[in-house]
């Protein structure tokens, strides 16, 4: 029986006949120059006719980031520091932090990834290089080799790495989660293979019908119209998607947060992201030997290294509060307060630095202020942690305020943001008593995650500024709020330049 095919169908089946082996849809697209949907529909037609079999295979593709080339040339942070560690054998955490800062290498990545590779280990407060680490000095790792290959060709499938004597599982383990290096994306590869029936049918004489959108006068006068079939318009086919301009999900959460706080009577304030340790820590009665003030947790500026302090009288009150409690009824922390440590310049670790400045400027009740902005912490990157994130901080200065007032305010804020599954649990912060963590339920992971902290400022925080009424405070993470709102189970997805995902985020949710 003579088969009748369109020009496009014949082009696709002829490509399969000439190949004499199975081809992937992408290979057929490249060989024919046709659009992927047309190739896919034609292969489905061939399968329905019993001429070919379509198979699917899930493959993992390694896609390098924009910074991959630099990482390949320089090496990963843990590898760059390895030679230095090999000479020292052992180094204190403080010296390591100094060395990492000099070489502009993230210290948390050195420890995290170096430990995972088995190159380093912590021992009595020091970082010690292992035998495996000594053997690795100067040798490119499998993940560095794989990244180099991917960077040269645009991408590479993990199952192709074995050809280059590279362990794909090792590469997956060490590149998964390092978005600054690459992404590993699952791809479903469809392949088509003509069977015997299909080859026999298609090698017989085939009647190829020309398809056109319209007939010309020449087609009619020459009689060519007999060999032309007008294309049908299938209105059920997916049309090109048109996406309206929209606000980025994180920015939308920030805008909604501002509106929610303004609606419940707060006034917005702002402050610098580069802050003095005085306002970021000392004014909040956080002791100068607190772990959060170590370089492993806080980013310190090298230029400028010091900041101006407020007036001497206030600094003296803060100093005495730390040392002996001053007039707050407290015994303080019982150490000698260091003025130079308070002058250190940091990237602010919380927006509470803004609200404490506002309290210092005007401690008189009643007053409610909030601040939305970026904060920075030297955190290991994970599905729920980033070194840079957004936070909202608020304080309520009111002689009639209580912890119940604070929890009620927070519950109303989250209600306005569309969240019902919120609860509180007792916690501890150096500058609030009592304190409570705000916990939200994350549907995608079926677990409760911390959204922020709250509490009543201790007298050691408020009295030095002349405030003698209760001050309620809260610091809430907005990125985690966005995770729950948009059903994202990895906080890093919020900041990937994935336009397809951003376009698909609903305008109303």
C-alpha positions as CSV (number, residue, x, y, z in Angstrom):
1,X,0.0,0.0,0.0
2,X,1.4,3.4,-1.0
3,X,1.9,5.6,2.0
4,X,1.0,9.3,1.9
5,X,3.0,11.7,4.0
6,X,3.5,15.4,4.2
7,X,6.9,16.9,3.3
8,X,7.7,17.5,6.9
9,X,6.7,14.0,8.0
10,X,8.8,12.5,5.2
11,X,11.8,14.6,6.1
12,X,11.7,13.3,9.7
13,X,11.1,9.6,8.7
14,X,13.7,9.8,6.0
15,X,16.2,11.0,8.6
16,X,15.5,7.9,10.7
17,X,15.8,5.7,7.7
18,X,19.2,7.1,6.7
19,X,20.5,6.9,10.3
20,X,19.7,3.1,10.5
21,X,19.7,3.5,14.3
22,X,17.7,5.2,17.0
23,X,17.9,8.9,17.3
24,X,17.0,11.3,20.0
25,X,14.4,14.0,19.4
26,X,17.2,16.6,19.8
27,X,19.3,14.8,17.2
28,X,16.4,14.8,14.7
29,X,15.8,18.5,15.4
30,X,19.4,19.3,14.6
31,X,19.5,17.2,11.5
32,X,16.2,18.5,10.0
33,X,16.2,22.0,11.3
34,X,12.5,21.6,12.3
35,X,10.9,22.8,15.5
36,X,10.9,20.4,18.4
37,X,7.0,20.2,18.8
38,X,6.7,19.2,15.1
39,X,9.3,16.5,15.5
40,X,7.6,15.2,18.7
41,X,4.2,15.1,17.1
42,X,5.4,13.3,14.0
43,X,7.2,10.6,16.0
44,X,4.0,10.1,18.0
45,X,2.1,9.7,14.8
46,X,4.7,7.1,13.7
47,X,4.4,5.2,16.9
48,X,0.6,5.2,16.6
49,X,1.0,3.7,13.1
50,X,3.2,1.0,14.5
51,X,6.3,2.1,12.5
52,X,8.6,2.9,15.4
53,X,9.1,2.6,19.2
54,X,9.7,5.6,21.4
55,X,11.8,5.2,24.5
56,X,12.5,7.6,27.4
57,X,15.6,7.9,29.5
58,X,16.1,10.3,32.4
59,X,19.6,11.9,32.3
60,X,21.2,14.4,34.6
61,X,22.8,17.4,32.9
62,X,25.6,19.5,34.4
63,X,25.1,23.1,33.4
64,X,27.9,25.5,34.4
65,X,27.2,28.9,35.9
66,X,28.5,32.2,34.6
67,X,31.4,32.0,37.1
68,X,32.4,28.5,36.2
69,X,35.3,29.6,34.0
70,X,36.8,31.5,36.9
71,X,36.3,28.6,39.3
72,X,38.0,26.3,36.8
73,X,41.0,28.5,36.4
74,X,41.3,29.3,40.2
75,X,40.1,26.1,41.7
76,X,37.4,25.6,44.3
77,X,38.0,27.5,47.6
78,X,38.9,24.4,49.6
79,X,41.5,23.5,46.9
80,X,43.0,26.9,46.7
81,X,43.8,27.0,50.4
82,X,45.0,23.4,50.5
83,X,48.6,24.2,49.5
84,X,48.8,26.7,52.4
85,X,47.4,24.1,54.8
86,X,49.9,21.5,53.6
87,X,52.8,23.7,54.7
88,X,51.3,24.5,58.1
89,X,49.7,21.0,58.8
90,X,47.6,22.7,61.5
91,X,46.1,26.2,61.8
92,X,43.9,27.9,64.3
93,X,40.4,29.1,63.2
94,X,41.3,32.7,63.8
95,X,44.5,32.4,61.6
96,X,42.5,30.5,59.0
97,X,39.9,33.3,59.0
98,X,42.6,35.9,58.5
99,X,44.2,33.9,55.7
100,X,40.9,33.3,54.0
101,X,40.1,37.0,54.1
102,X,43.5,37.8,52.6
103,X,42.9,35.4,49.7
104,X,39.3,36.4,49.4
105,X,38.1,32.9,50.0
106,X,34.8,32.1,51.9
107,X,35.9,30.4,55.1
108,X,32.7,28.5,55.5
109,X,33.3,26.8,52.1
110,X,36.8,25.8,53.0
111,X,35.6,24.0,56.2
112,X,32.4,22.6,54.8
113,X,33.7,21.2,51.4
114,X,37.2,20.4,52.7
115,X,35.6,18.3,55.5
116,X,33.3,16.6,53.0
117,X,36.2,15.6,50.8
118,X,38.1,14.3,53.8
119,X,40.9,16.8,53.3
120,X,40.6,18.6,56.6
121,X,39.2,18.0,60.1
122,X,38.6,20.0,63.2
123,X,40.8,19.1,66.2
124,X,40.9,21.0,69.5
125,X,39.8,24.3,67.9
126,X,42.2,24.0,65.0
127,X,41.8,22.9,61.4
128,X,44.2,20.0,60.5
129,X,45.0,18.7,57.1
130,X,44.6,14.9,56.6
131,X,46.6,12.4,54.6
132,X,44.0,12.6,51.9
133,X,44.4,16.3,51.8
134,X,48.1,16.1,51.4
135,X,47.7,13.7,48.5
136,X,45.2,16.1,46.8
137,X,47.6,19.1,46.8
138,X,48.0,20.4,43.2
139,X,45.8,17.7,41.7
140,X,42.5,18.7,40.0
141,X,39.4,17.0,41.5
142,X,36.8,15.1,39.5
143,X,34.3,17.8,40.0
144,X,36.8,20.5,38.7
145,X,37.5,18.3,35.7
146,X,33.8,17.8,35.0
147,X,33.1,21.6,35.4
148,X,35.9,22.3,32.9
149,X,34.4,19.9,30.4
150,X,30.9,21.4,30.9
151,X,32.2,24.9,30.6
152,X,33.9,24.2,27.3
153,X,30.9,22.5,25.7
154,X,28.1,24.5,27.4
155,X,26.9,21.5,29.4
156,X,27.6,17.7,29.8
157,X,25.5,14.8,30.9
158,X,26.8,13.0,34.1
159,X,26.6,9.6,32.4
160,X,29.1,10.9,29.8
161,X,31.8,11.6,32.5
162,X,32.8,7.9,32.8
163,X,34.3,8.2,29.2
164,X,36.7,10.8,30.7
165,X,37.5,8.6,33.7
166,X,35.6,10.9,36.0
167,X,33.3,9.5,38.8
168,X,29.8,10.9,38.1
169,X,28.5,10.2,41.6
170,X,31.4,12.1,43.2
171,X,30.8,15.0,40.8
172,X,27.1,15.0,41.7
173,X,27.8,15.0,45.4
174,X,30.3,17.9,45.3
175,X,28.5,20.1,42.7
176,X,25.0,19.6,43.9
177,X,24.2,22.7,46.0
178,X,27.0,24.8,44.6
179,X,24.9,27.1,42.5
180,X,27.9,29.5,42.1
181,X,29.6,26.7,40.1
182,X,26.9,24.7,38.3
183,X,23.4,23.3,38.3
184,X,22.4,19.7,37.9
185,X,19.2,19.4,36.0
186,X,17.2,16.3,35.2
187,X,16.3,15.8,31.5
188,X,13.9,13.3,30.0
189,X,15.5,12.2,26.7
190,X,13.1,10.7,24.1
191,X,14.5,8.5,21.4
192,X,12.8,6.9,18.3
193,X,13.8,3.7,16.6
194,X,12.2,2.5,13.3
195,X,11.1,-1.2,13.5
196,X,11.0,-3.7,10.7
197,X,7.4,-2.9,9.8
198,X,8.2,0.9,9.6
199,X,11.3,0.4,7.5
200,X,9.5,-1.8,5.0
201,X,6.5,0.5,4.8
202,X,8.6,3.7,4.4
203,X,11.1,2.1,1.8
204,X,8.2,1.4,-0.6
205,X,7.1,4.3,-2.8
206,X,5.9,7.1,-0.7
207,X,3.5,9.7,-1.9
208,X,4.8,13.0,-0.5
209,X,2.1,15.7,-0.3
210,X,3.2,19.3,-0.4
211,X,1.5,21.3,2.4
212,X,0.9,25.0,1.9
213,X,-1.0,27.6,3.8
214,X,-2.5,29.1,0.6
215,X,-2.7,28.3,-3.1
216,X,-1.1,30.6,-5.6
217,X,-2.5,31.4,-9.1
218,X,0.5,29.5,-10.5
219,X,-0.5,26.4,-8.6
220,X,-3.9,26.5,-10.1
221,X,-2.9,27.2,-13.7
222,X,-0.2,24.5,-13.8
223,X,-2.4,21.9,-12.1
224,X,0.1,21.6,-9.2
225,X,-2.8,22.2,-6.9
226,X,-3.6,18.4,-7.2
227,X,-0.4,17.6,-5.3
228,X,-0.9,20.3,-2.6
229,X,-2.7,19.9,0.6
230,X,-3.8,22.9,2.6
231,X,-2.6,22.8,6.1
232,X,-5.1,22.5,8.9
233,X,-5.1,24.8,11.7
234,X,-5.3,23.0,15.0
235,X,-6.7,25.4,17.5
236,X,-6.1,23.0,20.4
237,X,-2.3,23.2,19.9
238,X,-0.4,25.2,22.5
239,X,0.2,28.7,21.3
240,X,3.2,30.8,22.2
241,X,3.0,31.9,25.8
242,X,2.9,35.6,26.5
243,X,4.0,36.6,30.0
244,X,3.1,40.0,31.5
245,X,5.7,42.0,33.4
246,X,5.6,41.1,37.0
247,X,7.3,41.9,40.3
248,X,10.0,39.4,41.4
249,X,8.6,37.0,44.1
250,X,11.0,38.3,46.8
251,X,10.3,41.9,46.0
252,X,6.5,41.2,46.1
253,X,6.9,39.7,49.6
254,X,8.8,42.8,50.7
255,X,6.1,45.1,49.3
256,X,3.4,43.1,51.0
257,X,5.3,43.1,54.2
258,X,5.6,46.9,54.1
259,X,1.9,47.2,53.5
260,X,1.0,44.8,56.3
261,X,3.1,46.7,58.9
262,X,1.8,50.1,57.7
263,X,-1.8,48.8,58.0
264,X,-1.3,47.8,61.6
265,X,0.0,51.3,62.5
266,X,3.8,51.0,62.1
267,X,6.1,53.7,60.6
268,X,8.9,52.6,58.3
269,X,12.6,53.5,59.0
270,X,15.8,52.8,57.2
271,X,19.5,52.5,58.2
272,X,22.8,51.5,56.5
273,X,23.7,47.9,55.7
274,X,27.3,48.7,56.7
275,X,27.1,49.2,60.5
276,X,29.3,49.5,63.5
277,X,29.5,46.7,66.0
278,X,28.3,49.1,68.6
279,X,24.8,49.4,67.0
280,X,24.7,45.8,65.7
281,X,25.8,44.1,69.0
282,X,26.8,46.3,71.9
283,X,23.7,48.5,72.0
284,X,21.7,45.3,72.2
285,X,23.5,44.0,75.2
286,X,25.2,41.3,73.3
287,X,28.5,40.4,75.0
288,X,31.7,41.0,73.1
289,X,32.8,37.4,73.5
290,X,29.5,36.0,72.1
291,X,30.0,33.4,69.3
292,X,27.9,35.3,66.9
293,X,30.6,38.0,66.8
294,X,33.3,35.7,65.6
295,X,34.4,35.9,62.0
296,X,32.9,32.5,61.3
297,X,29.4,34.1,61.8
298,X,29.9,37.8,60.9
299,X,31.3,39.6,58.0
300,X,33.8,42.3,59.1
301,X,34.9,45.1,56.8
302,X,38.6,45.6,56.0
303,X,38.0,49.1,54.7
304,X,36.9,51.0,56.6
305,X,37.9,49.0,59.7
306,X,36.5,51.3,62.3
307,X,33.4,53.6,62.7
308,X,32.5,56.6,64.8
309,X,30.7,55.9,68.1
310,X,27.8,58.1,69.4
311,X,28.2,60.6,72.2
312,X,30.5,59.7,75.0
313,X,27.8,59.7,77.6
314,X,25.8,57.0,75.8
315,X,28.9,54.9,75.2
316,X,29.8,55.1,78.9
317,X,26.3,53.9,79.9
318,X,26.5,51.0,77.4
319,X,30.0,50.2,78.8
320,X,28.8,50.1,82.4
321,X,25.7,48.1,81.5
322,X,28.0,45.4,80.0
323,X,30.4,45.5,82.9
324,X,28.2,45.8,86.0
325,X,24.6,46.4,84.9
326,X,24.7,50.2,85.4
327,X,21.3,51.3,86.7
328,X,19.3,48.5,85.1
329,X,19.1,46.2,88.2
330,X,21.3,43.7,86.4
331,X,24.9,42.6,87.2
332,X,25.9,42.9,83.6
333,X,28.2,40.4,81.9
334,X,31.1,40.9,84.3
335,X,33.9,41.6,81.8
336,X,35.9,44.6,80.7
337,X,34.2,46.2,77.8
338,X,36.4,47.1,74.8
339,X,35.7,50.3,73.1
340,X,37.7,49.3,70.0
341,X,35.7,46.2,69.5
342,X,32.5,48.3,69.4
343,X,34.1,50.5,66.7
344,X,34.6,47.5,64.3
345,X,32.7,47.8,61.0
346,X,30.4,44.9,60.0
347,X,27.8,44.0,57.4
348,X,24.7,44.2,59.6
349,X,23.6,40.8,60.9
350,X,20.1,41.9,61.6
351,X,17.8,44.8,61.0
352,X,17.5,45.2,64.7
353,X,20.4,47.6,64.3
354,X,17.9,49.9,62.6
355,X,15.2,49.7,65.3
356,X,17.7,50.1,68.1
357,X,18.9,53.3,66.4
358,X,15.3,54.5,66.2
359,X,14.8,53.7,69.9
360,X,17.9,55.8,70.8
361,X,16.7,58.7,68.7
362,X,13.2,58.8,70.2
363,X,12.5,56.5,73.2
364,X,9.2,58.2,74.2
365,X,6.0,56.1,73.9
366,X,3.7,55.3,72.2
367,X,5.7,54.4,69.0
368,X,5.8,51.6,66.5
369,X,8.5,51.4,63.8
370,X,9.8,48.7,61.4
371,X,12.6,48.3,58.9
372,X,12.9,46.0,55.9
373,X,16.3,45.3,54.4
374,X,19.2,43.0,53.6
375,X,21.3,41.4,56.4
376,X,24.4,39.3,56.2
377,X,25.7,36.3,58.1
378,X,28.7,34.0,57.4
379,X,26.4,31.0,57.0
380,X,27.0,27.7,55.2
381,X,24.7,27.7,52.1
382,X,21.9,25.2,52.4
383,X,18.2,24.8,51.3
384,X,17.2,27.1,54.2
385,X,20.3,29.3,54.8
386,X,22.0,32.0,52.7
387,X,24.8,34.4,53.7
388,X,22.7,37.3,52.4
389,X,18.9,37.5,53.0
390,X,16.1,39.9,53.7
391,X,14.7,40.6,57.2
392,X,12.0,42.7,58.7
393,X,12.4,44.1,62.2
394,X,9.9,45.9,64.3
395,X,9.6,47.5,67.8
396,X,6.6,48.6,69.8
397,X,7.3,51.2,72.5
398,X,4.2,51.3,74.8
399,X,3.7,51.5,78.6
400,X,0.8,49.0,78.3
401,X,2.6,46.6,76.0
402,X,3.2,42.9,77.0
403,X,4.3,39.7,75.4
404,X,0.7,39.0,74.5
405,X,0.6,42.3,72.6
406,X,3.7,41.1,70.6
407,X,2.4,37.7,69.8
408,X,-1.0,39.1,68.8
409,X,0.7,41.7,66.5
410,X,2.8,38.9,64.9
411,X,-0.2,36.7,64.4
412,X,-2.1,39.6,62.7
413,X,0.9,40.3,60.5
414,X,1.1,36.7,59.3
415,X,-2.7,36.6,58.8
416,X,-2.4,39.6,56.5
417,X,0.4,37.8,54.6
418,X,-1.9,34.8,54.1
419,X,-0.4,32.4,56.6
420,X,-2.5,30.5,59.1
421,X,-0.2,27.8,60.4
422,X,2.0,29.9,62.7
423,X,3.0,29.0,66.3
424,X,5.4,30.3,68.9
425,X,7.9,28.5,71.1
426,X,10.1,29.8,74.0
427,X,13.6,30.8,73.0
428,X,16.6,32.8,74.3
429,X,18.2,35.9,73.0
430,X,20.8,38.0,74.8
431,X,18.7,41.2,74.5
432,X,15.1,40.0,75.1
433,X,13.4,38.4,78.0
434,X,11.0,36.7,77.6
435,X,11.8,35.6,74.1
436,X,9.9,33.5,71.5
437,X,10.7,32.0,68.1
438,X,8.1,32.3,65.3
439,X,7.6,28.9,63.6
440,X,5.8,28.4,60.2
441,X,4.7,25.2,58.6
442,X,6.4,24.5,55.2
443,X,4.0,22.3,53.1
444,X,6.7,21.2,50.6
445,X,8.8,19.6,53.2
446,X,6.0,18.8,55.7
447,X,7.9,20.4,58.6
448,X,7.9,23.4,60.8
449,X,10.7,25.9,60.1
450,X,11.9,29.0,62.0
451,X,10.8,32.3,60.5
452,X,12.2,34.7,63.1
453,X,12.6,35.7,66.7
454,X,10.7,38.0,69.0
455,X,10.6,39.1,72.6
456,X,10.6,42.0,75.1
457,X,13.7,44.1,75.2
458,X,15.6,43.7,78.5
459,X,16.1,46.8,80.7
460,X,19.9,46.5,79.8
461,X,18.9,47.4,76.2
462,X,16.3,50.1,76.8
463,X,17.4,52.0,80.0
464,X,20.7,53.3,78.6
465,X,18.6,55.2,76.0
466,X,16.3,56.7,78.6
467,X,13.3,54.3,77.9
468,X,11.5,53.0,81.0
469,X,8.5,51.4,79.4
470,X,8.1,48.0,77.8
471,X,9.6,47.7,74.3
472,X,8.5,44.7,72.1
473,X,10.8,43.5,69.3
474,X,10.7,41.1,66.4
475,X,13.1,40.1,63.6
476,X,11.5,38.0,60.8
477,X,13.1,36.3,57.8
478,X,11.3,37.3,54.6
479,X,13.1,34.7,52.3
480,X,11.7,31.8,54.2
481,X,8.3,33.5,54.1
482,X,8.6,33.5,50.3
483,X,9.5,29.8,50.3
484,X,6.3,28.9,52.1
485,X,4.2,31.3,50.0
486,X,5.5,29.9,46.6
487,X,6.0,26.3,47.6
488,X,9.8,26.4,47.2
489,X,11.8,23.9,49.1
490,X,15.2,25.4,48.4
491,X,15.8,29.0,49.4
492,X,18.5,29.3,46.6
493,X,15.8,29.0,43.9
494,X,14.6,32.5,44.9
495,X,17.7,34.0,43.5
496,X,18.6,31.8,40.5
497,X,18.2,33.6,37.2
498,X,15.6,31.1,36.0
499,X,13.3,33.3,33.9
500,X,11.0,30.4,33.1
501,X,10.3,29.8,36.8
502,X,9.9,33.5,37.6
503,X,7.4,33.8,34.6
504,X,5.3,31.0,35.9
505,X,4.9,32.3,39.4
506,X,1.2,33.2,39.8
507,X,0.4,36.9,40.1
508,X,-2.1,36.1,43.0
509,X,-1.1,33.6,45.6
